[in-house]
Each structure stands twice: as C-alpha cells, then as structure tokens.
Amino acid sequence: MKSRREFIQKTASITAFSLFSNWTWADPGQDKLGKILPTRQLIRNGEKTTAFCLGGYHLGFVEDTKQVERMVEKSIELGVRFFDNARGYNRGRSEEYMGRFLTPKYREQIFLMTKSPAKSGPDVRKQLEESLKALNTDYLDLWQIHNFTTPEDVDRRINDGVLDVFLEAKEKGTARYIGFTGHRNPKTHLYFLDWLEKRGIELDTCQMPLNILDPSFESFQKSVLPVLLDRKYGIIAMKTMSGGSMMGNRIDLTPKEIETSQIPDVAGKAGISMAQLHQYVYSLPVSSLCSGCLTVAQIEHNVGVLQNLKKLSKKDMQTLIDKGKPYAGYIVENYKRVMS
C-alpha cells in the first residue's frame, strides 16, 4: 500500500496537468429542453452531468422570488442540468426555492444534489426527509455527507450511524448516488478514503476546494485529487474563487480574528480574471465545477466561460499558480485549517 501511495503522490502533478482522459473531457449535447452545456463523467458507471453546477447556497440569499425564478429559468435555458444544495443552506430556503421553481418543471431533466451536515444517524435521516420535502422530489440523484472537518469528526459521524443511513438511502434508491464534502484540510479526506478502502466501501463522489491558491497551501489538488482519480470518484470542485475571498471579500467562513481589511483582492493585485480562475479548474481532471451566483448576469458569465472554454496548458496553469502563491494561506483560504 505504501509503494502504491508513493506512486500516486509522485505522479500527482502529471495527473493534474495531463490531457483530459475520455471520461473527464467536455462533450456538448442536447435534451428535450434544448442544447445543454458540455458534460463530463461524474459517476464511475459512466453517468455524466454538466461541467458547470449551479450552487444552491447563494441562491438562498436572493430575497426577490421573481429573481430566483428568472435565475432558475435562465440556468435551464443556458443548458445547466446539475444543481447543488444542502440542508441548512439559508435555513432551508435554498432547497425550498429549488423545490418551488426547479423540480416541478424540470425534475426529469436535471441532476439534483443536496447534502446533510447532521452529525448522527437519526438527525441525518430527519434531514433527508426534510430535504426531499423542501426540494419537492421523492429521490435525490446525489446525496453527500456534508463538511467533514477532522479525522475525529469522521470517526464520530461514522460511530453515530451517519454513513449507515447514507448507504441505506442508496440501497433503497432514495439517493441514487452518495458522496462526501469538506474544505478544512486534505488529511481529513484522505483519512476517510483510507477508512472506506480498508472496509471495501466505495462512495461515488467527493466535493472539495480547487483553485489557483490551493497548490501552495494545504493542497487538495496535490494530495487528494490523485487518490480520487485512482479510485474513480466523481470530483466536484468548489471554492474556485475561495468563496469570494480572492476578490477581497469577507465570507461566512472567515474567522473573527481576520479583519476584512486584511483580505487582499488577489484577482486585482495579481492581474487574474474571473474567467481564468474558472479556466484553471476546468483544466484539472474534475467532473464539475460548482459555483454560487446571485444574479442572472453572474450565471451568464460563469456559463460563458464553459461555453468558450480555453483549455490551459501546464505552463499556463503554473503561471496562474505562481501569481497566486504570494496570497495563498489562511487569510484568503480562511476555510482551511492546518493539521499536524
């Protein structure tokens, strides 16, 4: 096992910067609603989703329900078919919005994902029922254990029956596929993946931060991405812009001890466009990029990057990493924590 792991780590940079394999390269298509965005394989059985996934968290911030409806309709019109959510996003409003404006019209054409942050089996089961009701559906395409923080958190949730409920939901078909998420530290992801492998259990997906800063600080790209590829997990990228911190913004995960004035406008100072931030992630062997939007214009911009995708070379990607490196670390990637 050790020699295999060493091989994986040794080839990490080659894997991340190589040409897309057949199951990760974009492939445009069409369905009964019209032209869809390029798709990539998400599930090891070959099932694909659109390479852009609309995040549900930011949707819940929008107060005007007419605007929410326009955002959902525009997403469908532009070819988005992958939609993200989580129980607890904006006290359930994010799921309720999708249950009101998305699923009644488009359930059979979309790939619907939500997540449960609950810490015990009974609470996870309750959240599953709440999510299904709020989303106005009787099944999920993907359900993920949300936001593992530490190896100890992994152990506690497993011991309290969380994984059992997820496996049961997949067996019953309430969740077609299951996965996990987290943004604190790659060691947590590796710990859970090792735990699963030792017991012969395979989940389907993993969601984690991937961006130009990540390779320079507690890197998911360098340590977790190669393992996921080796085990054929679907990889969902998040925090492409560090949740907005790369633009100098304070986000919900910014610790109180960090003053807003301390957070640099990385994109502005380093001369990096938002399109380049997305192009970098799309040039990694990921299944989909999940990004939150607050307006129709933001959806149009994000989709436009994928529609006119510039596939970056290894040199292009390294240039972006080098530009971002001075800003990598706790101040901007303030959702991460260093673990011994």
Residue frames as qw, qx, qy, qz and C-alpha x, y, z in Angstrom:
[[0.000, 0.885, 0.465, 0.000, 0.00, 0.00, 0.00],
 [0.320, -0.774, 0.082, 0.540, 2.80, 2.40, 0.86],
 [0.372, -0.160, 0.575, 0.711, 4.55, 1.98, -2.50],
 [0.182, 0.601, 0.687, 0.367, 1.24, 2.46, -4.31],
 [0.149, -0.920, -0.300, 0.203, 0.54, 5.65, -2.35],
 [0.381, -0.585, 0.292, 0.654, 4.04, 6.93, -3.04],
 [0.341, 0.181, 0.673, 0.631, 3.48, 6.30, -6.74],
 [0.053, 0.805, 0.573, 0.147, 0.18, 8.18, -6.67],
 [0.249, -0.888, -0.076, 0.380, 1.75, 11.17, -4.91],
 [0.450, -0.337, 0.467, 0.682, 4.74, 11.14, -7.22],
 [0.220, 0.285, 0.686, 0.632, 2.52, 11.30, -10.28],
 [0.042, 0.715, 0.558, -0.420, 0.08, 13.86, -8.83],
 [0.049, 0.653, -0.145, -0.742, 1.36, 16.80, -10.82],
 [0.026, -0.106, 0.804, 0.584, 1.41, 14.73, -14.01],
 [0.054, 0.490, 0.870, 0.012, -2.18, 13.62, -13.44],
 [0.033, 0.745, 0.396, -0.536, -3.44, 17.09, -12.64],
 [0.107, 0.698, -0.241, -0.666, -1.86, 18.74, -15.65],
 [0.312, -0.026, 0.849, 0.425, -2.21, 15.98, -18.20],
 [0.339, -0.060, -0.501, -0.794, -4.62, 15.95, -21.10],
 [0.674, -0.080, 0.337, -0.652, -8.16, 15.08, -20.06],
 [0.204, -0.006, 0.974, 0.102, -8.95, 11.40, -20.16],
 [0.178, -0.284, -0.718, -0.610, -12.02, 10.35, -22.12],
 [0.338, -0.611, -0.715, 0.036, -14.25, 10.41, -19.06],
 [0.277, -0.627, -0.301, 0.663, -13.35, 13.93, -17.99],
 [0.162, -0.073, 0.346, 0.921, -13.28, 15.88, -21.24],
 [0.385, 0.408, 0.307, -0.769, -16.26, 18.05, -22.09],
 [0.118, 0.173, 0.858, 0.468, -18.82, 16.80, -24.57],
 [0.354, 0.143, 0.109, -0.918, -21.76, 19.07, -25.55],
 [0.043, 0.253, 0.954, 0.156, -25.16, 17.58, -26.14],
 [0.378, -0.170, -0.187, -0.890, -28.89, 18.17, -26.24],
 [0.082, 0.246, 0.920, -0.293, -32.03, 17.05, -24.42],
 [0.078, 0.648, 0.727, 0.212, -35.77, 17.69, -24.77],
 [0.151, -0.873, -0.259, 0.385, -35.33, 21.19, -23.32],
 [0.393, 0.909, -0.140, 0.009, -32.66, 22.17, -25.84],
 [0.631, 0.502, -0.444, 0.391, -28.90, 22.42, -26.04],
 [0.730, -0.674, -0.070, 0.085, -27.07, 21.56, -22.83],
 [0.087, -0.876, 0.473, 0.019, -23.67, 22.61, -21.58],
 [0.535, 0.423, -0.729, 0.057, -20.66, 20.35, -22.11],
 [0.859, -0.434, 0.042, -0.267, -20.83, 17.29, -19.88],
 [0.229, 0.524, -0.796, 0.200, -18.24, 15.23, -18.06],
 [0.707, -0.207, -0.675, -0.047, -18.49, 11.87, -16.34],
 [0.369, -0.620, 0.343, -0.602, -19.43, 12.13, -12.69],
 [0.828, -0.270, 0.396, -0.291, -20.18, 8.52, -11.76],
 [0.237, -0.445, 0.824, 0.257, -17.88, 5.58, -12.43],
 [0.578, 0.321, 0.749, -0.032, -20.73, 3.78, -14.21],
 [0.341, 0.242, 0.538, 0.732, -20.47, 6.41, -16.98],
 [0.003, -0.851, -0.524, -0.021, -23.28, 8.78, -15.96],
 [0.392, 0.213, 0.035, 0.894, -22.49, 12.38, -16.86],
 [0.081, -0.839, -0.430, 0.322, -23.53, 15.80, -15.65],
 [0.346, 0.881, 0.031, 0.320, -22.97, 19.29, -16.99],
 [0.669, 0.127, -0.307, 0.665, -19.48, 20.52, -16.21],
 [0.061, -0.312, 0.252, -0.914, -20.97, 23.59, -14.54],
 [0.366, -0.493, -0.783, 0.100, -23.14, 23.04, -11.48],
 [0.156, -0.660, -0.043, -0.734, -25.24, 25.89, -10.06],
 [0.272, -0.010, -0.742, 0.613, -24.60, 26.20, -6.33],
 [0.333, -0.662, -0.620, -0.256, -27.63, 26.49, -4.07],
 [0.449, -0.435, -0.423, 0.656, -26.10, 28.41, -1.19],
 [0.106, -0.144, 0.071, 0.981, -26.04, 31.83, -2.84],
 [0.218, -0.392, -0.657, -0.605, -29.47, 31.32, -4.37],
 [0.423, -0.605, -0.657, 0.151, -30.94, 31.40, -0.88],
 [0.283, -0.333, -0.190, 0.879, -29.62, 34.91, -0.29],
 [0.058, -0.196, -0.438, -0.875, -31.87, 36.33, -3.01],
 [0.225, 0.266, 0.605, -0.716, -34.97, 37.88, -1.43],
 [0.523, 0.376, -0.119, -0.756, -36.92, 38.53, -4.62],
 [0.674, 0.069, 0.733, -0.055, -38.63, 35.27, -5.60],
 [0.654, 0.729, 0.107, -0.171, -39.20, 36.58, -9.13],
 [0.172, 0.796, -0.575, -0.079, -35.44, 36.97, -9.49],
 [0.485, -0.288, 0.823, -0.063, -34.91, 33.45, -8.16],
 [0.746, 0.419, 0.496, -0.148, -37.34, 32.14, -10.75],
 [0.496, 0.837, -0.192, -0.133, -35.54, 34.07, -13.50],
 [0.123, -0.670, 0.732, 0.030, -32.21, 32.63, -12.36],
 [0.630, -0.016, 0.772, -0.080, -33.54, 29.08, -12.45],
 [0.700, 0.630, 0.308, -0.137, -35.14, 29.57, -15.87],
 [0.298, 0.862, -0.391, -0.121, -32.01, 31.21, -17.27],
 [0.368, -0.477, 0.798, 0.028, -29.88, 28.34, -15.98],
 [0.700, 0.256, 0.664, -0.053, -32.09, 25.81, -17.76],
 [0.549, 0.818, 0.073, -0.153, -32.14, 27.96, -20.92],
 [0.113, 0.826, -0.546, -0.083, -28.33, 28.15, -20.91],
 [0.784, 0.259, -0.560, -0.067, -28.03, 24.38, -20.58],
 [0.111, -0.413, 0.757, -0.495, -27.26, 23.89, -16.90],
 [0.776, -0.186, -0.480, -0.364, -28.54, 20.49, -15.73],
 [0.637, -0.126, -0.619, 0.441, -26.60, 19.98, -12.48],
 [0.282, -0.736, -0.010, -0.615, -27.93, 21.71, -9.35],
 [0.458, 0.072, -0.693, 0.552, -26.38, 21.78, -5.88],
 [0.456, -0.677, -0.054, -0.575, -27.93, 22.33, -2.47],
 [0.373, 0.073, -0.800, 0.465, -27.64, 21.39, 1.20],
 [0.478, -0.697, -0.527, -0.083, -29.96, 21.05, 4.13],
 [0.505, -0.629, -0.205, 0.554, -29.40, 24.12, 6.24],
 [0.324, 0.163, 0.265, 0.894, -28.43, 26.49, 3.43],
 [0.184, -0.221, -0.046, -0.957, -30.16, 29.69, 4.49],
 [0.395, 0.017, 0.671, -0.627, -32.31, 27.79, 6.99],
 [0.478, 0.294, 0.828, -0.006, -33.76, 25.64, 4.26],
 [0.393, 0.734, 0.123, -0.540, -34.72, 28.43, 1.89],
 [0.093, 0.520, -0.687, -0.499, -32.22, 27.35, -0.77],
 [0.136, 0.092, 0.979, 0.121, -33.83, 23.92, -1.02],
 [0.303, 0.602, 0.610, -0.416, -37.31, 25.43, -0.87],
 [0.258, 0.668, -0.230, -0.659, -36.51, 27.73, -3.79],
 [0.119, 0.283, -0.855, -0.418, -35.47, 24.78, -5.95],
 [0.156, 0.285, 0.935, -0.142, -38.49, 22.82, -4.81],
 [0.297, 0.684, 0.392, -0.540, -40.69, 25.70, -5.92],
 [0.355, 0.780, -0.181, -0.482, -39.07, 26.84, -9.15],
 [0.105, 0.527, -0.792, -0.290, -36.90, 23.96, -10.42],
 [0.194, -0.060, 0.979, -0.020, -38.17, 20.48, -9.71],
 [0.548, 0.443, 0.533, -0.469, -41.88, 20.91, -10.57],
 [0.592, 0.714, -0.096, -0.362, -40.98, 21.65, -14.21],
 [0.475, 0.691, -0.543, -0.046, -37.58, 20.06, -14.75],
 [0.684, -0.482, 0.523, -0.160, -37.07, 17.14, -12.35],
 [0.928, 0.163, 0.326, 0.078, -36.61, 14.53, -15.08],
 [0.625, 0.721, -0.067, 0.292, -34.08, 16.65, -16.99],
 [0.034, -0.841, 0.409, -0.354, -31.79, 17.64, -14.12],
 [0.711, -0.016, -0.602, 0.363, -29.24, 16.02, -11.85],
 [0.387, -0.788, -0.009, -0.479, -30.18, 17.13, -8.32],
 [0.618, 0.071, -0.593, 0.512, -27.71, 17.10, -5.45],
 [0.381, -0.804, 0.082, -0.449, -28.11, 18.03, -1.82],
 [0.479, 0.290, -0.679, 0.474, -26.08, 17.42, 1.31],
 [0.665, -0.670, -0.284, -0.169, -26.56, 16.69, 5.01],
 [0.203, 0.618, -0.520, 0.553, -24.33, 18.27, 7.69],
 [0.761, -0.523, 0.047, -0.381, -26.02, 16.34, 10.53],
 [0.026, 0.608, -0.758, 0.234, -23.77, 14.51, 12.97],
 [0.420, -0.101, 0.851, -0.300, -25.88, 11.47, 13.91],
 [0.050, 0.160, 0.915, 0.366, -27.84, 8.80, 12.09],
 [0.072, 0.666, 0.711, -0.212, -31.28, 9.90, 13.39],
 [0.038, 0.748, 0.046, -0.661, -30.57, 13.54, 12.52],
 [0.042, -0.285, 0.685, 0.669, -29.31, 12.62, 9.05],
 [0.083, 0.370, 0.906, 0.190, -32.43, 10.56, 8.41],
 [0.058, 0.767, 0.479, -0.423, -34.57, 13.50, 9.52],
 [0.000, 0.634, -0.261, -0.728, -32.66, 15.87, 7.25],
 [0.117, 0.005, 0.845, 0.522, -33.14, 13.53, 4.30],
 [0.083, 0.624, 0.777, -0.027, -36.90, 13.64, 4.82],
 [0.013, -0.805, -0.186, 0.563, -36.78, 17.44, 5.14],
 [0.114, -0.422, 0.537, 0.722, -34.66, 17.80, 2.00],
 [0.131, 0.255, 0.878, 0.384, -36.98, 15.62, -0.07],
 [0.046, 0.762, 0.613, -0.202, -39.99, 17.63, 1.08],
 [0.070, -0.769, 0.039, 0.635, -38.32, 21.02, 0.52],
 [0.089, -0.350, 0.659, 0.660, -36.97, 20.01, -2.89],
 [0.701, 0.341, 0.134, -0.612, -40.35, 18.61, -3.90],
 [0.572, 0.400, -0.680, -0.224, -39.00, 15.24, -5.01],
 [0.915, -0.317, 0.104, -0.227, -39.08, 11.63, -3.87],
 [0.913, -0.070, 0.090, 0.392, -35.45, 10.88, -4.67],
 [0.107, -0.887, 0.305, 0.329, -32.06, 12.56, -4.96],
 [0.799, 0.541, -0.247, 0.092, -29.58, 11.98, -7.73],
 [0.588, 0.268, -0.505, 0.572, -26.71, 12.66, -5.33],
 [0.561, -0.800, -0.082, -0.198, -26.68, 12.98, -1.55],
 [0.580, 0.431, -0.464, 0.513, -23.45, 13.89, 0.20],
 [0.631, -0.583, -0.334, 0.386, -22.17, 13.78, 3.78],
 [0.222, 0.885, 0.067, 0.403, -21.50, 17.47, 4.23],
 [0.017, 0.845, -0.313, 0.433, -18.39, 19.16, 5.53],
 [0.884, -0.268, -0.226, 0.307, -16.18, 16.65, 7.27],
 [0.066, -0.966, 0.191, -0.161, -13.78, 18.78, 9.33],
 [0.137, -0.655, 0.731, -0.138, -11.27, 16.49, 11.05],
 [0.446, 0.115, -0.885, -0.072, -10.47, 12.77, 11.27],
 [0.051, 0.117, 0.793, -0.595, -12.12, 12.83, 14.69],
 [0.511, 0.285, 0.106, -0.804, -15.26, 14.27, 13.10],
 [0.570, 0.229, -0.678, -0.404, -15.18, 11.43, 10.56],
 [0.263, 0.015, -0.931, 0.253, -14.98, 8.84, 13.35],
 [0.240, 0.186, 0.579, -0.757, -17.75, 10.43, 15.39],
 [0.593, 0.278, -0.129, -0.745, -20.17, 10.58, 12.47],
 [0.538, 0.171, -0.796, -0.218, -19.42, 7.01, 11.42],
 [0.159, -0.041, -0.884, 0.438, -19.84, 5.76, 15.00],
 [0.307, 0.291, 0.459, -0.781, -23.12, 7.68, 15.33],
 [0.524, 0.380, 0.761, -0.044, -24.57, 5.99, 12.24],
 [0.283, 0.701, -0.098, -0.648, -24.28, 8.71, 9.59],
 [0.132, 0.385, -0.781, -0.474, -22.63, 6.54, 6.94],
 [0.213, 0.193, 0.954, -0.078, -25.10, 3.71, 7.61],
 [0.375, 0.655, 0.438, -0.488, -28.03, 6.00, 6.75],
 [0.265, 0.658, -0.399, -0.581, -26.34, 7.11, 3.54],
 [0.007, 0.206, -0.942, -0.265, -25.63, 3.55, 2.46],
 [0.282, 0.390, 0.834, -0.269, -29.21, 2.59, 3.29],
 [0.362, 0.696, 0.136, -0.605, -30.56, 5.51, 1.24],
 [0.228, 0.503, -0.660, -0.509, -28.56, 4.38, -1.78],
 [0.109, 0.018, 0.993, 0.038, -29.68, 0.77, -1.36],
 [0.292, 0.548, 0.694, -0.365, -33.33, 1.87, -1.25],
 [0.352, 0.470, 0.520, 0.620, -32.94, 4.27, -4.19],
 [0.139, -0.915, -0.317, 0.207, -33.84, 7.37, -2.19],
 [0.046, -0.849, 0.377, 0.366, -30.39, 8.61, -3.17],
 [0.887, 0.452, -0.094, -0.020, -29.11, 7.20, -6.45],
 [0.691, 0.342, -0.347, 0.534, -25.52, 8.07, -5.55],
 [0.544, -0.828, -0.105, 0.086, -23.72, 9.18, -2.39],
 [0.603, 0.472, -0.227, 0.601, -20.55, 11.12, -1.64],
 [0.535, -0.665, -0.288, 0.433, -18.87, 13.46, 0.83],
 [0.283, 0.834, 0.016, 0.473, -17.57, 17.02, 1.07],
 [0.620, -0.663, -0.125, 0.400, -15.15, 19.09, 3.11],
 [0.405, 0.831, -0.046, 0.378, -12.88, 22.11, 2.89],
 [0.523, -0.838, 0.155, 0.012, -10.86, 22.19, 6.13],
 [0.207, -0.670, 0.693, 0.168, -7.83, 20.05, 5.35],
 [0.678, 0.342, -0.562, -0.327, -6.93, 17.33, 2.81],
 [0.072, 0.260, -0.920, 0.286, -5.82, 15.00, 5.60],
 [0.546, 0.115, 0.547, -0.624, -9.46, 14.58, 6.59],
 [0.760, 0.417, -0.191, -0.460, -10.43, 13.49, 3.10],
 [0.462, 0.436, -0.772, 0.008, -7.53, 11.05, 2.93],
 [0.221, -0.175, 0.825, -0.489, -8.39, 9.64, 6.34],
 [0.700, 0.237, 0.353, -0.573, -11.98, 8.92, 5.26],
 [0.703, 0.496, -0.405, -0.310, -10.91, 7.49, 1.91],
 [0.232, 0.379, -0.877, 0.182, -8.47, 5.14, 3.66],
 [0.441, -0.018, 0.696, -0.566, -11.18, 4.12, 6.15],
 [0.772, 0.363, 0.064, -0.518, -13.52, 3.27, 3.28],
 [0.576, 0.507, -0.622, -0.154, -10.88, 1.36, 1.31],
 [0.037, -0.318, 0.892, -0.320, -9.95, -0.80, 4.30],
 [0.492, 0.172, 0.696, -0.494, -13.59, -1.89, 4.54],
 [0.246, 0.168, 0.832, 0.468, -14.18, -2.34, 0.84],
 [0.192, 0.771, 0.533, -0.291, -16.71, 0.51, 0.65],
 [0.310, 0.131, 0.363, 0.869, -16.88, 2.85, -2.35],
 [0.208, 0.718, 0.364, -0.556, -18.78, 6.10, -2.40],
 [0.604, 0.606, 0.440, 0.273, -19.42, 7.86, -5.71],
 [0.289, 0.804, 0.073, 0.514, -18.27, 11.47, -5.38],
 [0.536, -0.457, -0.271, 0.656, -16.18, 13.95, -3.47],
 [0.155, 0.903, 0.188, 0.354, -16.54, 17.73, -3.35],
 [0.657, -0.482, -0.080, 0.575, -13.56, 19.85, -2.31],
 [0.057, 0.924, -0.078, -0.369, -11.79, 23.20, -2.86],
 [0.715, 0.112, 0.384, 0.574, -9.76, 23.52, -6.05],
 [0.205, 0.973, 0.101, -0.026, -8.33, 26.83, -7.21],
 [0.576, 0.668, -0.271, 0.386, -5.09, 28.59, -8.13],
 [0.228, -0.729, 0.470, -0.441, -4.12, 29.11, -4.46],
 [0.926, -0.280, 0.105, -0.229, -4.71, 25.55, -3.32],
 [0.888, 0.262, -0.265, 0.270, -1.45, 24.01, -4.64],
 [0.319, 0.552, -0.405, 0.655, 0.54, 26.37, -2.40],
 [0.261, -0.334, 0.549, -0.720, -1.24, 25.74, 0.92],
 [0.485, 0.030, 0.778, -0.398, -2.66, 22.51, 2.46],
 [0.344, 0.325, -0.509, -0.720, -3.33, 21.28, -1.06],
 [0.769, 0.203, 0.494, -0.352, -6.31, 19.16, -2.00],
 [0.682, 0.649, -0.237, -0.241, -5.12, 19.14, -5.61],
 [0.259, 0.609, -0.746, 0.077, -1.75, 17.64, -4.78],
 [0.154, -0.246, 0.899, -0.328, -2.79, 15.09, -2.17],
 [0.559, 0.237, 0.647, -0.462, -6.45, 14.16, -2.63],
 [0.603, 0.561, -0.165, -0.542, -7.12, 14.59, -6.35],
 [0.337, 0.424, -0.816, -0.202, -4.77, 11.77, -7.47],
 [0.184, -0.004, 0.932, -0.311, -6.30, 9.34, -4.96],
 [0.562, 0.427, 0.381, -0.597, -9.83, 10.18, -6.13],
 [0.544, 0.556, -0.434, -0.455, -8.81, 9.66, -9.74],
 [0.119, 0.307, -0.944, 0.007, -7.22, 6.33, -8.89],
 [0.208, 0.203, 0.890, -0.351, -10.45, 5.18, -7.25],
 [0.011, -0.333, -0.692, -0.641, -12.65, 6.65, -9.99],
 [0.041, -0.622, -0.578, 0.527, -14.59, 9.05, -7.81],
 [0.215, 0.788, 0.360, 0.451, -16.53, 11.88, -9.38],
 [0.448, -0.241, -0.232, 0.829, -14.78, 15.11, -8.43],
 [0.012, 0.881, 0.404, 0.246, -16.83, 18.24, -7.80],
 [0.445, 0.133, -0.190, 0.865, -14.74, 21.40, -7.49],
 [0.217, -0.893, -0.389, -0.061, -15.82, 24.20, -5.17],
 [0.375, -0.838, 0.035, 0.396, -14.38, 27.48, -3.93],
 [0.692, 0.470, 0.228, 0.498, -12.93, 28.33, -7.33],
 [0.156, 0.717, -0.075, 0.675, -12.60, 31.92, -6.06],
 [0.295, 0.004, -0.704, 0.646, -12.15, 30.93, -2.41],
 [0.112, -0.641, -0.728, 0.215, -15.81, 31.68, -1.84],
 [0.104, 0.930, 0.225, 0.273, -15.22, 35.28, -2.89],
 [0.579, -0.723, 0.073, 0.371, -12.19, 35.88, -0.67],
 [0.634, 0.061, 0.348, 0.688, -9.97, 36.18, -3.74],
 [0.144, 0.706, 0.322, 0.614, -11.84, 39.41, -4.50],
 [0.138, 0.271, -0.407, 0.862, -11.05, 40.77, -1.04],
 [0.576, -0.432, -0.217, -0.659, -14.46, 39.87, 0.36],
 [0.294, -0.236, 0.780, -0.499, -15.34, 38.57, 3.77],
 [0.573, -0.089, -0.687, -0.438, -17.29, 35.29, 3.56],
 [0.760, -0.495, -0.088, -0.413, -19.37, 33.32, 6.04],
 [0.936, -0.151, -0.213, 0.235, -16.38, 31.12, 6.94],
 [0.359, 0.612, -0.309, 0.633, -13.96, 33.99, 7.63],
 [0.580, -0.391, -0.565, 0.437, -12.80, 33.75, 11.27],
 [0.193, -0.950, -0.246, -0.004, -13.50, 36.75, 13.50],
 [0.565, -0.615, 0.164, 0.525, -9.80, 37.31, 14.13],
 [0.455, 0.143, 0.472, 0.741, -9.26, 38.15, 10.46],
 [0.146, 0.628, 0.176, -0.744, -10.12, 41.76, 9.71],
 [0.652, 0.658, 0.377, -0.011, -11.82, 42.40, 6.39],
 [0.177, 0.939, -0.260, -0.139, -9.10, 44.94, 5.60],
 [0.445, -0.514, 0.710, 0.184, -6.53, 42.12, 5.83],
 [0.724, 0.278, 0.627, 0.078, -8.08, 40.15, 2.96],
 [0.097, -0.445, 0.431, 0.779, -6.35, 41.13, -0.30],
 [0.718, 0.563, 0.095, -0.398, -8.02, 41.44, -3.69],
 [0.630, -0.254, 0.644, 0.352, -5.96, 38.62, -5.15],
 [0.598, 0.548, 0.525, 0.257, -7.50, 38.79, -8.61],
 [0.177, 0.981, 0.066, 0.047, -6.96, 42.52, -8.86],
 [0.347, -0.816, 0.424, 0.184, -3.46, 42.60, -7.41],
 [0.580, -0.220, 0.717, 0.317, -2.23, 39.59, -9.39],
 [0.330, 0.444, -0.407, -0.727, -4.00, 40.57, -12.61],
 [0.067, 0.072, 0.986, 0.132, -6.10, 37.41, -12.85],
 [0.472, -0.102, -0.256, -0.837, -9.56, 37.46, -14.39],
 [0.679, -0.067, 0.526, -0.508, -12.54, 35.56, -13.01],
 [0.861, 0.393, -0.178, -0.269, -12.64, 33.66, -16.29],
 [0.436, 0.529, -0.704, 0.187, -9.05, 32.48, -15.73],
 [0.360, -0.314, 0.715, -0.510, -9.93, 31.30, -12.23],
 [0.843, 0.166, 0.313, -0.405, -12.61, 29.06, -13.73],
 [0.720, 0.565, -0.388, -0.111, -10.46, 28.02, -16.69],
 [0.033, 0.538, -0.798, 0.268, -7.81, 26.79, -14.27],
 [0.564, -0.096, 0.701, -0.426, -10.25, 24.48, -12.50],
 [0.840, 0.415, 0.098, -0.337, -11.83, 23.25, -15.73],
 [0.523, 0.639, -0.564, -0.013, -8.32, 22.36, -16.91],
 [0.261, -0.347, 0.850, -0.298, -8.00, 19.94, -13.99],
 [0.343, -0.081, -0.884, -0.308, -9.50, 16.45, -14.34],
 [0.272, 0.131, 0.617, -0.727, -12.68, 17.37, -12.47],
 [0.160, 0.439, 0.869, 0.165, -16.21, 16.23, -13.21],
 [0.019, -0.823, -0.439, -0.360, -17.93, 19.52, -12.50],
 [0.247, 0.126, -0.287, 0.917, -17.31, 22.99, -11.12],
 [0.249, -0.724, -0.643, 0.019, -19.90, 24.10, -8.56],
 [0.235, 0.078, -0.106, 0.963, -20.30, 27.85, -8.23],
 [0.003, -0.679, -0.635, 0.369, -22.86, 30.03, -6.49],
 [0.161, 0.324, 0.330, 0.872, -24.47, 33.02, -8.22],
 [0.020, 0.453, 0.530, -0.716, -26.56, 35.94, -7.01],
 [0.388, 0.596, 0.007, -0.703, -27.77, 37.30, -10.35],
 [0.831, 0.486, 0.267, -0.039, -28.68, 36.21, -13.86],
 [0.360, 0.868, -0.340, 0.024, -25.64, 38.12, -15.12],
 [0.324, -0.596, 0.731, -0.076, -23.33, 36.03, -12.92],
 [0.798, 0.122, 0.585, -0.071, -24.87, 32.83, -14.23],
 [0.676, 0.735, 0.045, -0.021, -24.40, 34.05, -17.81],
 [0.094, 0.838, -0.537, 0.039, -20.76, 34.91, -17.12],
 [0.530, -0.385, 0.751, -0.086, -19.97, 31.56, -15.48],
 [0.806, 0.343, 0.479, -0.055, -21.70, 29.61, -18.22],
 [0.491, 0.855, -0.145, -0.081, -19.94, 31.72, -20.84],
 [0.190, -0.695, 0.692, 0.052, -16.54, 30.60, -19.55],
 [0.622, -0.047, 0.782, -0.003, -17.51, 26.97, -20.12],
 [0.681, 0.645, 0.323, -0.125, -19.15, 27.63, -23.49],
 [0.481, 0.833, -0.236, 0.135, -15.97, 29.33, -24.70],
 [0.797, -0.557, 0.186, 0.142, -13.56, 27.25, -22.67],
 [0.393, 0.759, -0.505, 0.119, -9.88, 27.88, -23.11],
 [0.957, -0.242, -0.108, 0.122, -8.05, 24.75, -22.10],
 [0.133, -0.912, 0.387, -0.025, -4.93, 25.89, -20.32],
 [0.744, 0.372, -0.514, 0.208, -1.54, 24.29, -20.86],
 [0.770, -0.383, -0.340, 0.381, 0.61, 23.09, -17.98],
 [0.416, 0.107, -0.087, 0.899, 2.67, 26.26, -18.39],
 [0.235, -0.541, -0.237, -0.772, -0.45, 28.46, -18.33],
 [0.713, -0.579, -0.367, -0.145, -1.65, 26.78, -15.15],
 [0.711, -0.233, -0.272, 0.605, 1.71, 27.10, -13.44],
 [0.185, 0.348, 0.029, 0.919, 1.79, 30.80, -14.29],
 [0.475, -0.612, -0.244, -0.583, -1.55, 31.27, -12.51],
 [0.808, -0.439, -0.337, 0.200, -0.32, 29.26, -9.52],
 [0.573, 0.022, -0.163, 0.803, 2.81, 31.43, -9.34],
 [0.067, -0.497, -0.116, -0.857, 0.74, 34.63, -9.50],
 [0.640, -0.590, -0.250, -0.424, -1.47, 33.43, -6.68],
 [0.759, -0.073, -0.527, 0.374, 1.24, 31.91, -4.48],
 [0.192, 0.249, -0.385, 0.868, 2.07, 35.09, -2.51],
 [0.479, -0.275, 0.073, -0.831, -1.56, 35.22, -1.38],
 [0.729, -0.148, -0.651, -0.151, -2.06, 31.53, -0.56],
 [0.272, 0.064, -0.726, 0.629, -2.73, 30.70, 3.05],
 [0.134, -0.454, -0.792, 0.386, -5.06, 31.25, 5.96],
 [0.095, 0.392, 0.152, -0.902, -6.04, 34.87, 5.24],
 [0.454, 0.236, -0.406, -0.757, -7.60, 34.20, 1.82],
 [0.601, -0.065, -0.766, -0.219, -8.22, 30.43, 2.10],
 [0.216, -0.354, 0.557, -0.719, -9.71, 31.05, 5.52],
 [0.881, -0.111, -0.072, -0.455, -11.95, 27.98, 5.29],
 [0.800, 0.220, -0.523, 0.195, -8.83, 25.81, 5.65],
 [0.574, -0.753, 0.282, -0.153, -7.07, 24.79, 8.85],
 [0.377, 0.560, -0.727, 0.123, -3.55, 23.43, 9.32],
 [0.915, -0.346, 0.032, -0.204, -3.40, 19.97, 10.90],
 [0.247, -0.674, 0.695, 0.024, -0.37, 18.37, 12.46]]
